[in-house]
Amino acid sequence: MTLDEQLGYLTKGCVDVVRLDELRDKVALSHQGGKPLTVKVGFDPTAPDLHLGHTVLIRKMKHFQDLGHRVVFLIGDFTGLIGDPTGRLKTRPPLSRDEIAANAETYKHQIFKILDPEKTVVDFNSRWLGALNSEGWIRLAARYNVARMLERRDFKQRYESRQPIALHEFLYPLAQAYDSVALEADVELGGTDQLFNLNVGRDIMPSFGLPAQIVMTVPLLVGLDGVEKMSKSYGNYVGINEPAAVMVEKIVERFHGSDTVMWDYFTLLTDLSPAEIDELRARFERGEKKASDLRFELARTIARDFHGEAAADDAERAVRLRQQVRERIVMTDAVSGELVDAVRQEAGERSVMTDAAWGELVDALPKLDVEVEPDGSVGLPRVIVKLGFAPSTSEAARQIKAGGVRIDGNRVVDVRWTPQSGKQVFVLTVGARKVARLKVAAPAE
């Protein structure tokens, strides 16, 4: 790559680059001198599992790694004891050492789904922060002032609203800044919410005789709902440890964001160059690609990065088959994985569901013969319990009244169901994963 192409690749999707001209100089000098830049990213192990929102930063690390730079994945086992105050309206409860150690171990396994383990430095900031004695902390604290700390938005909001700010919370940005000093970082990456913390490092490094680091931020990834940031608490996430089929299904079928958010996903969650993304966008605008085609392409690319080509292809086929099944029985809820397995086993992996394949699929479903009452109705709770889809008739009735039961794709909310006259075979779905065939017989004489 030329220098401009390298800068385009490294800054793809970034919100802040402080400063771009300094980054250009550092990259050029690195190339001329053959000395890679040290790129630092810190992760406090506050939860055991990572999702795609976390990988935006990890992928940016990979971009530096692709160009030969030294990437440090820094686990904040010491700063995790303080608790990052970013975005908090009250003091964050600190994690225990056992929680931090357990979460850190899972992080090390998960990051290597994207980063090259042979080229990644994994370090722990307790190595230097734990060794910093009382005098060291006092000297570190003397390099910054309270007025600057209170410029930080969340501190300012809490101060003005008379919410408590614990003194140890002021230590967090200083500790993160000292990480950059200890590692002699050339570049530090973080989310946009970390801009203040990253700039503290940039501010204090010259007082230690070091060049100020470049600060680069990436946006917080919007979740599948297209509104809130991706988070497990919102249920709008894709976990990087989830199976390929789940990843593809979530991105293709549960994504409710705008086209703008979809292009953000291509930018932030893939290694496609800006030029390649521009070409995809142009084809979409010319009508050569539909939104559904792009979602499958995005989903397959992401699943391939975490699970490999074969698993991604299998996942795409499974989701496409599931869509065909839903179209045939007019379902709006997701069809079960068992049903997809039945399609693949009985109907084969066809690109189009033929009438014959559909017949084979219905035959492959769990079956139950049902007798109607003299008044022509069927007690659905008893049917659902017989199929093993609910533990009791009262629970089955609750699911019906909650709208979780469908027959031939139509929601049924009455526990007494009257089958359509002249029809014998019906497809029953309970929730999102339980599907069966009902064969209705005339009432006994």
C-alpha positions as CSV (number, residue, x, y, z in Angstrom):
1,M,0.0,0.0,0.0
2,T,1.0,3.6,-0.5
3,L,1.2,5.8,2.5
4,D,-2.2,7.3,1.7
5,E,-3.7,3.8,1.3
6,Q,-2.3,2.8,4.6
7,L,-3.8,5.8,6.3
8,G,-7.1,5.2,4.7
9,Y,-7.1,1.6,5.9
10,L,-6.0,2.4,9.4
11,T,-8.5,5.3,9.9
12,K,-11.4,3.5,8.2
13,G,-14.5,3.9,10.4
14,C,-12.7,6.1,13.0
15,V,-14.4,9.1,14.5
16,D,-11.4,10.9,16.1
17,V,-7.8,10.9,15.1
18,V,-5.7,13.2,17.3
19,R,-3.8,14.0,15.2
20,L,-3.9,12.8,11.6
21,D,-0.7,14.7,10.5
22,E,1.2,13.1,13.4
23,L,-0.1,9.7,12.5
24,R,1.1,10.2,9.0
25,D,4.5,11.2,10.2
26,K,4.7,8.2,12.6
27,V,3.6,5.7,9.9
28,A,6.1,7.1,7.4
29,L,9.0,7.1,9.9
30,S,8.1,3.5,10.9
31,H,8.2,2.4,7.3
32,Q,11.5,4.2,6.7
33,G,13.2,2.9,9.8
34,G,11.7,-0.6,9.8
35,K,10.5,-0.1,13.4
36,P,6.8,-1.0,13.9
37,L,4.6,1.3,15.9
38,T,3.4,0.1,19.3
39,V,-0.4,0.2,19.3
40,K,-2.2,-0.2,22.7
41,V,-5.8,-1.1,23.5
42,G,-7.0,-1.7,27.0
43,F,-9.9,-4.0,28.0
44,D,-11.1,-4.2,31.5
45,P,-12.4,-7.8,32.0
46,T,-15.8,-6.7,33.3
47,A,-17.8,-9.5,31.6
48,P,-16.8,-13.0,30.4
49,D,-18.1,-12.9,26.8
50,L,-17.4,-10.5,24.0
51,H,-19.9,-9.5,21.3
52,L,-19.5,-7.8,17.9
53,G,-19.5,-4.4,19.5
54,H,-16.3,-5.2,21.2
55,T,-14.7,-6.5,18.0
56,V,-14.8,-3.0,16.4
57,L,-11.7,-2.1,18.4
58,I,-10.2,-5.6,18.0
59,R,-10.6,-5.4,14.2
60,K,-8.9,-2.0,14.2
61,M,-6.0,-3.6,16.1
62,K,-5.9,-6.2,13.3
63,H,-5.6,-3.5,10.7
64,F,-2.5,-2.2,12.4
65,Q,-1.3,-5.8,12.7
66,D,-1.9,-6.4,9.0
67,L,0.5,-3.5,8.2
68,G,3.2,-5.0,10.4
69,H,2.8,-2.9,13.6
70,R,3.1,-4.2,17.2
71,V,-0.3,-4.6,18.8
72,V,-0.6,-4.8,22.6
73,F,-3.9,-6.3,24.0
74,L,-3.8,-4.9,27.5
75,I,-6.0,-6.6,30.1
76,G,-6.9,-4.1,32.8
77,D,-6.7,-6.5,35.7
78,F,-5.6,-3.6,38.0
79,T,-7.9,-0.9,36.5
80,G,-10.8,-3.4,36.8
81,L,-10.3,-3.1,40.6
82,I,-11.0,0.7,40.3
83,G,-13.9,0.5,37.8
84,D,-14.1,2.7,34.7
85,P,-16.4,5.6,35.5
86,T,-17.1,6.3,31.8
87,G,-20.8,6.9,31.2
88,R,-21.7,6.1,34.8
89,L,-24.0,8.3,36.8
90,K,-22.9,6.6,40.0
91,T,-19.8,4.9,41.3
92,R,-19.2,1.5,39.6
93,P,-18.8,-1.4,42.1
94,P,-15.3,-2.8,41.7
95,L,-14.8,-6.4,40.5
96,S,-13.2,-9.0,42.7
97,R,-9.8,-10.4,41.8
98,D,-11.3,-13.8,41.1
99,E,-13.9,-12.3,38.7
100,I,-11.2,-10.4,36.9
101,A,-9.0,-13.4,36.5
102,A,-11.8,-15.6,35.2
103,N,-13.0,-13.0,32.7
104,A,-9.4,-12.2,31.6
105,E,-8.9,-15.9,30.7
106,T,-11.9,-16.0,28.4
107,Y,-10.8,-12.7,26.7
108,K,-7.5,-14.2,25.8
109,H,-9.3,-17.1,24.0
110,Q,-11.8,-14.9,22.2
111,I,-9.5,-12.2,20.8
112,F,-7.5,-14.7,18.8
113,K,-10.6,-15.3,16.6
114,I,-9.5,-12.1,15.0
115,L,-6.0,-11.3,16.0
116,D,-2.9,-13.3,15.1
117,P,-1.8,-15.0,18.3
118,E,1.8,-15.1,17.1
119,K,1.9,-11.3,16.5
120,T,-0.1,-10.2,19.5
121,V,1.4,-9.1,22.8
122,V,-1.0,-9.8,25.7
123,D,-0.1,-7.9,28.8
124,F,-1.7,-7.1,32.2
125,N,-1.5,-3.6,33.7
126,S,-1.1,-4.9,37.2
127,R,2.5,-5.6,36.2
128,W,3.4,-1.9,36.6
129,L,0.4,-0.3,38.4
130,G,0.6,-3.0,41.1
131,A,4.3,-2.1,41.6
132,L,3.6,1.6,41.8
133,N,4.1,2.5,45.5
134,S,2.4,5.3,47.5
135,E,5.1,7.9,46.4
136,G,4.6,6.8,42.8
137,W,0.9,7.3,42.9
138,I,1.3,10.8,44.5
139,R,3.8,11.8,41.9
140,L,1.5,10.5,39.1
141,A,-1.5,12.4,40.6
142,A,0.5,15.6,40.7
143,R,0.7,15.6,36.9
144,Y,-3.0,16.3,36.4
145,N,-5.5,18.6,38.1
146,V,-9.1,18.4,39.4
147,A,-10.3,21.2,37.1
148,R,-9.3,19.2,34.1
149,M,-10.9,16.1,35.6
150,L,-14.2,18.0,36.0
151,E,-14.2,18.9,32.3
152,R,-15.1,15.3,31.7
153,R,-18.8,15.1,30.9
154,D,-19.9,12.3,33.3
155,F,-17.9,13.8,36.2
156,K,-19.3,17.2,35.4
157,Q,-22.9,15.9,35.3
158,R,-22.5,14.1,38.6
159,Y,-20.9,17.1,40.3
160,E,-23.6,19.6,39.1
161,S,-26.4,17.2,40.1
162,R,-24.7,16.6,43.5
163,Q,-24.2,12.9,42.8
164,P,-21.2,11.5,44.7
165,I,-17.8,11.1,42.9
166,A,-15.4,8.8,44.8
167,L,-11.8,10.0,44.9
168,H,-10.6,6.7,43.5
169,E,-12.5,7.3,40.3
170,F,-10.1,10.2,39.5
171,L,-7.4,7.6,39.5
172,Y,-8.8,5.6,36.6
173,P,-7.9,8.0,33.8
174,L,-4.5,8.5,35.4
175,A,-3.9,4.7,35.6
176,Q,-4.9,4.3,32.0
177,A,-2.6,7.1,31.0
178,Y,0.3,5.5,32.9
179,D,-0.3,2.3,30.9
180,S,0.7,4.3,27.8
181,V,3.8,5.5,29.6
182,A,4.8,2.0,30.7
183,L,4.3,0.6,27.2
184,E,5.7,3.7,25.4
185,A,2.7,3.6,23.2
186,D,2.7,5.3,19.8
187,V,-1.0,4.9,19.3
188,E,-3.9,4.2,21.7
189,L,-7.3,3.0,20.4
190,G,-10.6,3.2,22.1
191,G,-14.3,3.9,21.7
192,T,-15.7,7.4,21.4
193,D,-16.7,7.3,25.0
194,Q,-13.0,6.9,26.0
195,L,-11.8,10.1,24.3
196,F,-11.2,11.9,27.6
197,N,-9.2,9.0,29.1
198,L,-7.1,8.5,25.9
199,N,-6.2,12.2,25.8
200,V,-5.1,12.1,29.5
201,G,-2.4,9.7,28.3
202,R,-1.5,12.0,25.4
203,D,-1.3,14.9,27.9
204,I,1.0,13.4,30.5
205,M,3.4,11.4,28.2
206,P,5.7,14.4,27.4
207,S,6.2,15.0,31.2
208,F,7.8,11.5,31.2
209,G,10.0,12.4,28.3
210,L,8.0,10.5,25.7
211,P,6.3,11.7,22.5
212,A,2.5,12.2,22.9
213,Q,0.6,9.1,21.6
214,I,-1.8,9.3,18.7
215,V,-5.4,9.0,19.9
216,M,-7.9,7.1,17.6
217,T,-11.5,6.4,18.5
218,V,-14.1,4.1,16.8
219,P,-17.8,4.5,17.2
220,L,-19.9,2.5,19.6
221,L,-21.7,-0.1,17.4
222,V,-25.4,0.2,17.1
223,G,-27.2,-3.0,17.9
224,L,-29.5,-5.2,15.8
225,D,-32.4,-3.0,16.8
226,G,-30.9,-0.1,15.0
227,V,-31.4,2.2,18.0
228,E,-29.4,1.4,21.1
229,K,-25.7,0.5,21.3
230,M,-25.0,-3.2,21.0
231,S,-25.3,-4.7,24.5
232,K,-26.3,-7.9,26.1
233,S,-28.6,-6.0,28.5
234,Y,-30.6,-4.7,25.5
235,G,-30.7,-8.2,23.8
236,N,-29.6,-6.6,20.5
237,Y,-26.2,-8.3,20.3
238,V,-24.3,-11.0,18.3
239,G,-21.9,-12.9,20.5
240,I,-18.6,-13.9,19.0
241,N,-18.8,-17.3,20.6
242,E,-22.2,-18.0,19.1
243,P,-22.5,-20.7,16.4
244,A,-22.2,-19.6,12.8
245,A,-25.9,-20.3,12.1
246,V,-27.0,-18.1,15.0
247,M,-24.7,-15.3,13.8
248,V,-26.1,-15.4,10.3
249,E,-29.7,-15.8,11.5
250,K,-29.4,-12.7,13.8
251,I,-27.8,-10.5,11.2
252,V,-30.1,-11.5,8.4
253,E,-33.4,-11.8,10.2
254,R,-33.2,-9.8,13.4
255,F,-31.4,-6.7,12.1
256,H,-33.8,-3.7,12.1
257,G,-31.3,-0.9,11.4
258,S,-31.4,1.5,8.5
259,D,-29.2,1.2,5.4
260,T,-26.8,3.6,7.0
261,V,-26.3,1.2,10.0
262,M,-25.8,-1.7,7.6
263,W,-23.0,0.2,5.8
264,D,-21.5,1.0,9.3
265,Y,-21.5,-2.8,9.9
266,F,-19.6,-3.4,6.7
267,T,-17.1,-0.6,7.7
268,L,-16.6,-1.6,11.3
269,L,-17.0,-5.4,11.3
270,T,-15.2,-6.5,8.1
271,D,-11.7,-6.1,6.6
272,L,-13.1,-4.8,3.3
273,S,-11.3,-1.7,2.1
274,P,-13.1,1.6,1.7
275,A,-13.0,1.2,-2.1
276,E,-14.6,-2.3,-1.9
277,I,-17.4,-1.0,0.3
278,D,-17.9,2.0,-2.0
279,E,-18.3,-0.5,-4.9
280,L,-20.9,-2.6,-3.0
281,R,-22.8,0.6,-2.2
282,A,-22.7,1.7,-5.8
283,R,-24.1,-1.7,-6.9
284,F,-26.9,-1.4,-4.3
285,E,-27.8,2.0,-5.5
286,R,-27.9,0.8,-9.1
287,G,-30.3,-1.9,-8.1
288,E,-27.8,-4.7,-8.8
289,K,-28.0,-5.9,-5.2
290,K,-31.0,-6.0,-2.9
291,A,-30.8,-5.2,0.8
292,S,-31.4,-8.9,1.6
293,D,-28.4,-9.9,-0.6
294,L,-26.2,-7.5,1.3
295,R,-27.3,-8.8,4.7
296,F,-26.5,-12.3,3.6
297,E,-23.1,-11.1,2.3
298,L,-22.4,-9.3,5.6
299,A,-23.5,-12.2,7.7
300,R,-21.5,-14.7,5.8
301,T,-18.4,-12.5,6.0
302,I,-18.7,-12.1,9.7
303,A,-19.4,-15.8,10.4
304,R,-16.5,-16.8,8.2
305,D,-14.1,-14.7,10.2
306,F,-15.1,-16.5,13.4
307,H,-15.9,-20.0,12.2
308,G,-14.3,-20.5,8.8
309,E,-15.6,-20.7,5.2
310,A,-17.4,-24.1,5.5
311,A,-19.3,-23.2,8.6
312,A,-20.4,-19.9,7.2
313,D,-21.6,-21.5,4.0
314,D,-23.6,-24.1,5.9
315,A,-25.1,-21.4,8.1
316,E,-26.2,-19.4,5.1
317,R,-27.9,-22.4,3.5
318,A,-29.7,-23.2,6.7
319,V,-31.0,-19.7,7.1
320,R,-32.1,-19.5,3.5
321,L,-34.0,-22.8,3.9
322,R,-35.6,-21.6,7.0
323,Q,-36.9,-18.5,5.1
324,Q,-38.4,-20.8,2.4
325,V,-40.1,-22.8,5.1
326,R,-41.6,-19.7,6.7
327,E,-42.9,-18.5,3.4
328,R,-44.7,-21.7,2.8
329,I,-46.5,-21.8,6.1
330,V,-46.8,-18.0,6.5
331,M,-44.9,-17.9,9.8
332,T,-43.7,-14.7,11.2
333,D,-41.7,-16.2,14.1
334,A,-38.4,-18.1,13.6
335,V,-38.8,-21.8,12.7
336,S,-36.9,-24.2,14.9
337,G,-33.5,-25.6,14.2
338,E,-35.0,-29.0,14.3
339,L,-37.3,-28.1,11.5
340,V,-34.3,-26.9,9.4
341,D,-32.6,-30.1,10.1
342,A,-35.6,-32.0,8.9
343,V,-35.6,-29.9,5.7
344,R,-32.0,-30.7,5.0
345,Q,-32.3,-34.4,5.8
346,E,-35.6,-35.0,4.0
347,A,-35.7,-32.5,1.3
348,G,-32.0,-32.0,0.6
349,E,-30.2,-28.8,0.4
350,R,-32.2,-27.4,-2.6
351,S,-31.9,-23.7,-3.5
352,V,-35.7,-23.8,-4.1
353,M,-38.3,-25.7,-2.1
354,T,-40.3,-27.8,-4.5
355,D,-43.8,-29.0,-3.8
356,A,-42.4,-32.5,-3.4
357,A,-39.8,-31.3,-0.9
358,W,-42.5,-29.4,1.0
359,G,-44.5,-32.6,1.3
360,E,-41.5,-34.4,2.6
361,L,-40.9,-31.7,5.1
362,V,-44.4,-31.8,6.5
363,D,-44.1,-35.6,6.7
364,A,-40.8,-35.2,8.7
365,L,-42.5,-33.1,11.5
366,P,-43.6,-34.6,14.8
367,K,-47.2,-35.8,14.3
368,L,-50.2,-36.0,16.5
369,D,-53.7,-37.3,15.7
370,V,-56.3,-35.0,17.1
371,E,-60.0,-35.7,17.6
372,V,-62.5,-32.8,17.6
373,E,-65.2,-32.5,20.3
374,P,-68.8,-32.9,19.3
375,D,-69.1,-29.1,19.0
376,G,-66.3,-29.1,16.4
377,S,-63.6,-27.6,18.7
378,V,-60.2,-28.9,20.0
379,G,-58.8,-28.2,23.4
380,L,-55.4,-26.8,22.4
381,P,-53.7,-26.9,25.9
382,R,-54.2,-30.7,26.0
383,V,-52.7,-31.0,22.5
384,I,-49.7,-28.9,23.4
385,V,-49.0,-31.0,26.5
386,K,-49.3,-34.3,24.6
387,L,-46.7,-33.0,22.1
388,G,-44.3,-32.2,25.0
389,F,-44.4,-28.5,24.1
390,A,-45.5,-27.4,27.6
391,P,-45.3,-29.1,31.1
392,S,-48.9,-28.5,32.0
393,T,-52.2,-27.4,30.4
394,S,-52.2,-24.2,32.5
395,E,-48.7,-23.3,31.1
396,A,-50.0,-24.2,27.6
397,A,-53.0,-22.0,28.1
398,R,-50.8,-19.1,29.2
399,Q,-48.7,-19.4,26.1
400,I,-51.9,-19.4,23.9
401,K,-53.3,-16.3,25.6
402,A,-49.9,-14.6,25.3
403,G,-50.0,-15.0,21.6
404,G,-47.2,-17.6,21.3
405,V,-49.2,-20.2,19.5
406,R,-49.9,-20.3,15.7
407,I,-51.7,-22.7,13.4
408,D,-50.7,-22.5,9.8
409,G,-49.0,-19.2,10.6
410,N,-52.1,-17.6,12.2
411,R,-52.0,-16.7,15.8
412,V,-54.5,-18.5,18.0
413,V,-55.6,-16.8,21.3
414,D,-58.5,-19.0,22.3
415,V,-57.8,-22.3,24.1
416,R,-60.7,-23.8,22.2
417,W,-59.7,-24.0,18.5
418,T,-62.1,-24.9,15.7
419,P,-60.3,-26.4,12.7
420,Q,-61.2,-25.2,9.2
421,S,-63.9,-27.3,7.7
422,G,-62.8,-29.8,5.1
423,K,-59.1,-29.6,6.1
424,Q,-57.3,-32.4,7.9
425,V,-53.6,-31.5,8.2
426,F,-52.4,-28.4,10.1
427,V,-49.0,-27.1,11.2
428,L,-48.8,-26.0,14.8
429,T,-46.0,-23.8,16.2
430,V,-45.5,-23.0,19.9
431,G,-43.0,-20.2,20.5
432,A,-40.1,-19.9,18.1
433,R,-38.7,-23.4,18.2
434,K,-41.5,-26.0,18.5
435,V,-43.3,-27.3,15.4
436,A,-45.6,-30.2,14.8
437,R,-48.2,-31.6,12.4
438,L,-51.7,-32.1,13.5
439,K,-54.0,-34.6,11.8
440,V,-57.6,-33.8,12.7
441,A,-60.1,-36.7,12.7
442,A,-63.9,-36.3,12.8
443,P,-65.5,-36.7,16.3
444,A,-66.1,-40.2,17.5
445,E,-69.7,-41.5,17.1
